[in-house]
Amino acid sequence: MILFGIILGVIGLFASFVYGRKNSWRAIGTIVFGLLLIGSVTAIVGNDTHHWAMHRSTTRQQTVIKASKQTRHGPVLLAVKLDRAGHDKAYVYKTSGNQTKHTNPETTRVSVYQTGKTNSAAIMTTNRHEWQYSRLGKVMFAGLHNNHELIYNSVDYSVPSTWSVLTVQHR
């Protein structure tokens, strides 16, 4: 809808300049279509920079995980460092069978909590934080493809006290 406002504003501004025979019609057309063009461009810039007509939403998913590696000391949640400073880590785990998965450190904030329970299951809670359009925003910004735009993911591992959290350097 906003894109049509820009197109209509440009065509109307051109038509009012070229085909407006009286100065009064030319002035009225210039003001009306100029305001439409400026308003549409302002709405697109505001949506891109300040997320106008959008709200934050969070979806939560819980998954029972298995240890990526079993040692003689018990199950291990393995944290692989990806940079020298140790700020970026990928946590390696299994969801079922022998299928190994890992977190994506570029878009993920990770927290690891050890529960006091020894026989409880290890649970991974994934929270996806994203921008979603409101009802009016879906109509106004229908041509733009930034609905469900990712802000960040957060992953919380809740592992029993029998598990160890190791980095590659600990091995």
N, C-alpha and C positions, 0 to 999 in steps of 0.2 A: 504494500500500500504506500509506503514511504517512497519507494522507487518510482511509483506512478506519480506521486506528488512532485518529485524532481523533474520528471519528463514533462508533466503538464505545466510546471512553472517555467521551464526553459522555452517550450513552444509558445505559451501564452505571452511571455515577455517579448519574444521575437515578433509575434503577431501584433502586439500592441505598439511596438516601435515602428514596424513597417506599415501596417494597415490602419493604424489609428489616424484618421483624417483630422479630427478636431483635437485641439490641445487638451481639452478636458477629458475626453475618452482615453487619450494616450496617457495622461497622468494617472487616471483611475486604474487602467489596465497595468501600468507599470507598478503601482503601489500594491495592488492585489496579487499579481503573479510574482512580484519580487518578494513579498512577504511569504508566499507559499513556498518559493524556492529556498529562501533563507531558513524558514521553519523546518523544512524537510531535511536540509543539510545539517542543521543543528541537532535534529532528532537522531540522525545516523551517527554523528560524532559523539553525542551524549550516550547513545547505546554502546558504542564501541569503547569509550573511555570510562564511563561511570555506570554501565549496565542499567540504563533506564528501562523501565517496564520489565525488569527481571527481579527474581528473588532467589535467595540461596536455598538449596534443598540438600538434604543428606539422605542417602540410602545406606542401610546397614545390612550386612550379611555375615552370618556366623558359620564357620566351617570347623569340623573336627579334623585335626591334623595328626600325622604320625611323624616320628623322628626320621630325619634324613639319614641318620647313621646311628647304629647301636654300638656302644663300646662296652667294655667290661664294667665300667662305672655306671652304666645306664644309658637311656636315650639322650640324644644330643640335638639341639637346635643350632645349626651351623650358620655363622655370620661371616660372609666373605667380604673383606675390605676391598673397595674399588679405587681408593685414592690413598696417597701417602699419609695424609693427615688423619684418616680413619673416620671422616665425617660421613662418607657415602658407603653404605653396606647393603648387601643383598642377603636376605635371610633365606636359607634353603630348607625346604620341608617337603613332605609327601602328603597327598590328600587320600589316595587309595592305591593299593597295590605297589608297583615299583615306579610309578610316575612321579618324578621329582619336579617341583616347581620352585620359583623364587619370586621375591618382591622386586618391583621396579623402583630403584632408588631415585630416579629423576622426578617422579611425581608422588612419592610416598613418604609419609612421616611414620616412623616405626617406634613402638613402645613394647618392651618385653616385661611382663610381670610374672613372678613366680608365686604361685599360691602356696598356702601352708599344707594343702592336702597332698597325700602321696598317691592315692589311687584314682584321682580325678582324671578326666580326659583333657588333652591339650586342645585349646580352642583358639582359632584365629578369627578376630572380628575385623572386618573390612568396612570402613566408612568412606563412601564416595561423596565428596562435597562438590557441588556443581551449580552453575547458574541456569535457571529455567525461566522461560517467559511466562508472564501472567496471561490471562485471556485476551486482554487488549493488546498486549505485546505480540501474541501469536498472529493477530490480524494485521497489526501495523508493520511488523518486521518479517512478514511471511517470506520475502525473497532472500533474507539473510540466513546463513546456515550456522548460527552460533547458539542454537538452543541446546541445552545439556552440555554447555562448555565446562570442562573440568577445571576446578580451582586447585584441588589437591586430593590425594587419597591419604587416609590414615589407617594403619594396620596395628592392631593390638594383639600381641601373643600372650595368652594366659596359660602358662605351662605348670605342671606339678613340680613340687620341690625335688622330686627325684631326677628331673631333667637337668642337663647342663647346657649353658649357652656359651659356645666357643667360637672364637675367630680362627682363621687359618693359622695364625702364629702360635696358638696354644697347642696344636697337634704335636 
